[in-house]
Amino acid sequence: MNGVSVSKYGGAELLDYGTLADPSVANNQVLIEMRAASVNFADINARKGDYHLGRSLPFTPGLDLAGVVRETGKEVKNIKPGDHVIAFPASGSYAELAIASQSLTFVIPEQIDFQQAAAAALVGGTVTYMLKYLAQITPEQRLLIHAAAGGVGTAAFQVARALGISQIYGSSSSPWKHPQIQSYGAQAIVDYREPSYPEIIMEVSENKGADVILNPLGGSTVQTDLQCLAPFGRLVLFGELSKESTSLPPAGLYTTNKTIIGASFGHLRKNQPDEAAMVIQDVIEMLADGRLKMSIDRSLPLSEAARAHQLLEDQGAVGKIVLVPDQFLERESEIS
C-alpha cells in the first residue's frame, strides 16, 4: 500500500510518501480502506515530536479517517466487511489501509460522504465533548470560540447551533478570515492578539460576558479570557498554539466561581472509550440529519500530505483540510 511515514521529527518536508507494508489484523481489530483522512494540528505536533499522545519513530501520522471495512478480526462483533465507518486507527490514518480497534471504529450510514465524515470525526468529537459533556452549555448561554476559522472552530458553530446556542462570538488573528466567520453566524468577531478584546465581548454581551470560552491558544489569552468570562463561566483549554507560558491570578477564578477545564478527546478515547463512543454517536447523528456539515477548505491527494501540513501551519485554510488516496481523488475528478 501507499502511505506517509515520519522517520525524523521536524518540518513538513520530512513527511515521506511511498510504499508501506500492508497491516495485519489482530483478533479485536478492523482493517479499513481509507477513503478520507483529516489533517489536524495534533498531526503537526506529532510530526515535530510534541504531541502528548504521540508514537515513537518511525510512524504513520493521522488520528482519524473514514473508509470501508475490508477485514475484521475473529473477536469483532457488529462490524463487517463492506461497512462504511469512521475510526481512530492505531496505525495512523495517512495510508491507504489502516488498522483500528473495534472499540474505536464506528459504523456510519452510507449516505454520509466520506470526506464529511473524516473531517468531523476528531474535531466534531472534540467540540461535542467540550460543549455538551464538559462545559454543559445551555441554550440561553453565550459562547466565545477562539481560532474560529479553523477546523474545530467551524465545527463549534454548528454543534453549538445544534445544542440551541444562538449567542456566539468568534476570534481570529487573520482579518481576511473574518467575513467567513461572520457567515457562520458570529455576532461579534475579535482579534485575540489584541489585549482589548474582552472589552468588545463585554459590550456585545451587555456586560455579562461569555459563559463558555473554547481556547486552543493558551498563553496570555488564558488570563485575558478571564476578563470576559461570565461569573460561573467555564473556560475550556484544549491546546497551546501560542507556545507561551501563562500565570493565573487565583482571585480571577474563585471570587466569581469561574472554572478552567482541560479537554483532550484523545485522552478520553484512550482512557474512557465508552464515553468517547457516546460522543461519536452524537456526531454521527448530527452528520446524518444535516445539523453538522463540515467546512472543508480543500481536499488534497495523500501524496501531498506535506503541502497540507504546511498550509495548516501557515494558517492558510478556513475549515478542514482532508487527504484522499490519490486514486480516489483522481476518480472523483474524472466524474465531476
C-alpha positions as CSV (number, residue, x, y, z in Angstrom):
1,M,0.0,0.0,0.0
2,N,1.0,3.7,-0.3
3,G,1.2,5.9,2.7
4,V,3.1,8.6,4.6
5,S,5.7,7.9,7.2
6,V,7.7,10.0,9.6
7,S,11.2,8.8,10.4
8,K,12.6,12.0,11.9
9,Y,11.0,14.8,13.9
10,G,10.9,18.2,12.2
11,G,9.3,20.1,9.3
12,A,6.6,19.2,6.8
13,E,9.2,18.3,4.3
14,L,10.0,15.2,6.4
15,L,6.7,13.6,5.6
16,D,7.7,10.8,3.3
17,Y,5.1,9.4,0.8
18,G,5.8,5.9,-0.6
19,T,5.2,2.2,-0.3
20,L,4.5,0.8,3.2
21,A,3.9,-2.7,4.4
22,D,0.3,-3.8,4.5
23,P,-1.0,-4.0,8.1
24,S,-2.3,-7.3,9.5
25,V,-5.4,-7.6,11.7
26,A,-5.5,-8.8,15.3
27,N,-8.5,-10.6,16.8
28,N,-10.1,-7.4,18.1
29,Q,-9.2,-5.1,15.2
30,V,-10.6,-3.9,11.9
31,L,-8.8,-3.4,8.6
32,I,-10.1,-0.3,6.8
33,E,-9.6,1.0,3.3
34,M,-9.1,4.7,3.9
35,R,-11.3,7.0,1.7
36,A,-10.5,10.2,3.5
37,A,-8.4,11.3,6.4
38,S,-8.5,14.7,8.1
39,V,-5.4,16.8,8.8
40,N,-5.2,18.1,12.4
41,F,-2.9,20.3,14.4
42,A,-2.2,17.3,16.6
43,D,-0.7,15.6,13.4
44,I,1.7,18.6,13.1
45,N,2.7,18.3,16.8
46,A,3.2,14.6,16.4
47,R,5.5,15.2,13.4
48,K,7.5,17.6,15.5
49,G,7.6,15.2,18.4
50,D,5.5,17.5,20.6
51,Y,2.2,15.6,20.8
52,H,1.3,14.3,24.2
53,L,-0.1,11.1,22.8
54,G,2.5,10.7,20.1
55,R,4.1,7.5,18.9
56,S,7.8,6.7,18.7
57,L,9.6,6.8,15.4
58,P,9.1,5.7,12.7
59,F,5.3,6.1,12.4
60,T,2.4,7.0,10.1
61,P,0.7,10.2,11.2
62,G,-3.0,10.8,11.3
63,L,-5.6,10.4,14.0
64,D,-9.0,9.9,12.2
65,L,-10.4,8.6,8.9
66,A,-13.4,7.5,7.1
67,G,-13.5,4.4,4.9
68,V,-14.7,0.9,4.1
69,V,-14.1,-2.1,6.2
70,R,-12.1,-4.8,4.3
71,E,-11.5,-7.4,7.1
72,T,-12.3,-8.0,10.7
73,G,-10.6,-10.0,13.4
74,K,-12.2,-13.1,14.9
75,E,-13.5,-11.3,18.0
76,V,-15.0,-8.3,16.3
77,K,-18.8,-8.0,16.6
78,N,-21.3,-5.7,14.9
79,I,-18.8,-4.6,12.3
80,K,-18.5,-6.4,9.0
81,P,-16.6,-6.1,5.6
82,G,-18.3,-3.5,3.4
83,D,-19.4,-1.3,6.3
84,H,-18.8,2.4,6.0
85,V,-17.0,3.6,9.1
86,I,-15.2,6.4,10.9
87,A,-12.3,5.3,13.0
88,F,-9.4,6.4,15.1
89,P,-6.7,4.0,13.9
90,A,-3.8,2.7,16.0
91,S,-1.6,2.5,12.8
92,G,-2.2,6.1,11.7
93,S,-4.6,7.4,9.1
94,Y,-2.3,8.7,6.3
95,A,-2.2,5.4,4.5
96,E,-4.4,3.5,2.0
97,L,-5.1,0.8,4.6
98,A,-5.3,1.3,8.4
99,I,-5.9,-0.8,11.5
100,A,-8.2,0.3,14.3
101,S,-9.6,-1.3,17.4
102,Q,-13.2,-2.3,17.2
103,S,-13.9,0.0,20.2
104,L,-12.7,3.0,18.2
105,T,-14.5,2.1,14.9
106,F,-18.0,3.3,14.3
107,V,-20.4,2.3,11.5
108,I,-21.9,5.3,9.7
109,P,-24.9,5.4,7.3
110,E,-23.8,5.0,3.7
111,Q,-25.4,8.4,2.7
112,I,-22.7,10.3,4.7
113,D,-20.0,11.5,2.5
114,F,-16.5,10.1,3.4
115,Q,-14.8,13.5,3.4
116,Q,-17.5,15.0,5.6
117,A,-17.2,12.0,8.0
118,A,-13.4,12.2,8.1
119,A,-13.5,15.9,8.7
120,A,-16.0,15.6,11.5
121,A,-14.5,12.6,13.4
122,L,-11.9,14.3,15.6
123,V,-13.0,17.9,15.6
124,G,-16.7,17.1,15.8
125,G,-16.0,14.8,18.7
126,T,-13.8,17.3,20.4
127,V,-16.3,20.1,20.1
128,T,-19.3,17.9,21.2
129,Y,-17.3,16.6,24.2
130,M,-16.3,20.1,25.2
131,L,-19.7,21.8,24.8
132,K,-22.1,19.1,25.8
133,Y,-20.3,16.9,28.2
134,L,-17.7,19.2,29.9
135,A,-19.0,22.7,29.8
136,Q,-22.6,21.5,29.7
137,I,-23.6,24.7,27.9
138,T,-27.3,25.6,27.8
139,P,-29.3,27.4,25.1
140,E,-29.5,30.8,26.9
141,Q,-25.8,31.0,27.4
142,R,-23.1,32.8,25.4
143,L,-20.2,31.2,23.7
144,L,-16.8,32.6,22.5
145,I,-14.9,30.5,20.1
146,H,-11.2,31.3,19.6
147,A,-9.5,30.4,16.3
148,A,-13.0,30.3,14.9
149,A,-12.0,29.8,11.3
150,G,-10.1,26.6,11.9
151,G,-11.4,23.0,11.8
152,V,-12.5,22.9,15.5
153,G,-13.8,26.5,15.3
154,T,-16.0,26.0,12.2
155,A,-17.4,22.7,13.7
156,A,-18.1,24.5,17.0
157,F,-20.5,26.9,15.4
158,Q,-22.6,24.1,14.0
159,V,-22.5,21.9,17.1
160,A,-23.4,25.0,19.2
161,R,-26.4,25.7,16.9
162,A,-27.5,22.0,17.2
163,L,-27.4,22.5,21.0
164,G,-29.6,25.5,20.7
165,I,-27.0,28.2,21.3
166,S,-27.7,31.4,19.5
167,Q,-25.3,33.9,21.1
168,I,-21.9,33.0,19.6
169,Y,-18.8,35.2,19.2
170,G,-15.6,34.3,17.3
171,S,-11.9,35.3,17.3
172,S,-9.2,35.1,14.7
173,S,-5.8,36.7,14.2
174,S,-6.3,36.9,10.4
175,P,-8.6,39.7,9.2
176,W,-9.2,38.0,5.9
177,K,-10.9,35.2,7.7
178,H,-13.4,37.5,9.5
179,P,-16.0,37.5,6.7
180,Q,-16.1,33.8,6.7
181,I,-16.5,33.7,10.4
182,Q,-19.3,36.2,10.1
183,S,-21.0,33.9,7.6
184,Y,-21.1,31.2,10.3
185,G,-23.3,33.4,12.4
186,A,-20.8,35.1,14.7
187,Q,-22.5,38.1,16.4
188,A,-19.1,39.6,17.1
189,I,-15.5,38.9,15.9
190,V,-12.4,39.9,17.8
191,D,-8.7,39.6,17.2
192,Y,-7.2,37.5,20.0
193,R,-3.8,39.2,19.6
194,E,-5.4,42.5,20.8
195,P,-5.4,42.7,24.7
196,S,-8.6,44.8,24.5
197,Y,-10.8,42.1,23.0
198,P,-12.5,41.4,26.4
199,E,-14.0,44.9,26.2
200,I,-15.7,44.1,22.9
201,I,-17.1,40.8,24.3
202,M,-18.4,42.6,27.4
203,E,-20.0,45.3,25.2
204,V,-21.8,42.9,22.8
205,S,-22.9,40.7,25.7
206,E,-24.4,43.7,27.6
207,N,-21.7,43.5,30.2
208,K,-22.5,39.8,31.0
209,G,-19.5,38.1,29.4
210,A,-19.2,34.7,27.7
211,D,-20.5,31.8,29.7
212,V,-18.3,29.3,27.9
213,I,-15.0,30.0,26.0
214,L,-13.2,27.5,23.8
215,N,-9.5,28.2,23.8
216,P,-6.9,26.3,21.8
217,L,-4.3,29.1,22.1
218,G,-3.1,29.1,25.7
219,G,-0.5,31.7,26.7
220,S,-1.6,35.2,27.5
221,T,-5.1,34.6,26.2
222,V,-5.9,32.5,29.2
223,Q,-5.6,35.4,31.6
224,T,-7.2,37.8,29.2
225,D,-10.2,35.4,28.7
226,L,-10.9,35.7,32.4
227,Q,-11.7,39.4,31.9
228,C,-14.7,38.5,29.7
229,L,-15.7,35.1,31.2
230,A,-19.0,35.4,33.0
231,P,-19.5,34.5,36.7
232,F,-19.9,30.8,36.9
233,G,-18.4,30.6,33.4
234,R,-16.2,27.8,32.0
235,L,-13.0,28.4,30.1
236,V,-12.2,25.2,28.2
237,L,-8.5,24.8,27.2
238,F,-7.7,22.3,24.5
239,G,-4.3,23.3,23.1
240,E,-1.4,25.7,23.4
241,L,-0.9,27.0,19.9
242,S,0.7,30.2,21.1
243,K,3.5,28.2,22.8
244,E,3.5,30.9,25.5
245,S,3.6,30.4,29.3
246,T,0.9,32.0,31.4
247,S,0.2,32.8,35.0
248,L,-3.2,32.8,36.6
249,P,-4.3,35.1,39.5
250,P,-6.4,32.9,41.8
251,A,-8.7,35.8,42.6
252,G,-9.7,35.8,38.9
253,L,-11.3,32.4,39.5
254,Y,-12.6,31.8,43.0
255,T,-14.1,35.2,43.6
256,T,-16.8,34.7,40.9
257,N,-16.9,30.9,40.6
258,K,-15.1,30.7,37.3
259,T,-13.8,27.3,36.1
260,I,-10.9,26.3,33.8
261,I,-11.3,22.9,32.2
262,G,-8.7,21.0,30.3
263,A,-10.0,18.9,27.4
264,S,-8.4,16.2,25.3
265,F,-10.6,14.0,23.3
266,G,-7.6,11.8,22.5
267,H,-7.1,11.1,26.3
268,L,-10.8,10.4,26.6
269,R,-10.7,7.8,23.7
270,K,-7.7,6.1,25.3
271,N,-8.9,6.0,28.9
272,Q,-12.8,6.1,28.7
273,P,-13.7,4.6,25.3
274,D,-17.3,4.0,26.2
275,E,-17.9,7.7,26.9
276,A,-16.0,8.6,23.7
277,A,-18.3,6.3,21.8
278,M,-21.3,8.2,23.1
279,V,-19.7,11.4,21.9
280,I,-19.1,10.0,18.4
281,Q,-22.6,8.7,18.2
282,D,-23.8,12.2,18.7
283,V,-21.5,13.4,15.9
284,I,-22.8,10.7,13.5
285,E,-26.4,11.6,14.3
286,M,-25.7,15.3,13.5
287,L,-23.9,14.3,10.3
288,A,-26.8,12.1,9.2
289,D,-29.6,14.6,9.9
290,G,-27.6,17.5,8.4
291,R,-27.2,19.6,11.6
292,L,-23.4,19.1,11.2
293,K,-21.9,19.9,7.8
294,M,-18.2,20.4,7.9
295,S,-16.5,23.3,6.3
296,I,-13.8,21.7,4.1
297,D,-11.2,24.2,2.7
298,R,-9.8,21.7,0.3
299,S,-9.2,18.0,-0.4
300,L,-5.7,17.0,-1.4
301,P,-4.2,13.8,-2.6
302,L,-2.5,11.7,0.1
303,S,0.8,12.2,-1.8
304,E,0.6,15.9,-0.9
305,A,0.4,15.5,2.8
306,A,3.5,17.7,3.3
307,R,1.6,20.5,1.4
308,A,-1.4,20.0,3.6
309,H,0.7,20.3,6.8
310,Q,2.4,23.5,5.5
311,L,-1.0,25.1,4.7
312,L,-2.3,24.4,8.1
313,E,0.8,25.6,9.8
314,D,0.7,28.8,7.8
315,Q,-2.9,29.4,8.7
316,G,-3.8,29.2,5.0
317,A,-7.0,27.3,5.4
318,V,-10.5,28.2,6.5
319,G,-12.1,24.9,7.8
320,K,-10.7,21.5,7.4
321,I,-8.1,20.0,5.0
322,V,-8.8,16.4,4.0
323,L,-6.4,13.9,2.4
324,V,-7.8,11.4,-0.1
325,P,-5.9,8.4,-1.6
326,D,-4.6,9.6,-5.0
327,Q,-6.6,7.1,-7.0
328,F,-9.9,8.0,-5.4
329,L,-9.4,11.8,-5.8
330,E,-8.5,11.2,-9.4
331,R,-11.7,9.2,-9.9
332,E,-13.7,12.0,-8.3
333,S,-12.1,14.5,-10.7
334,E,-13.0,12.3,-13.7
335,I,-16.6,12.0,-12.6
336,S,-17.0,15.8,-11.9
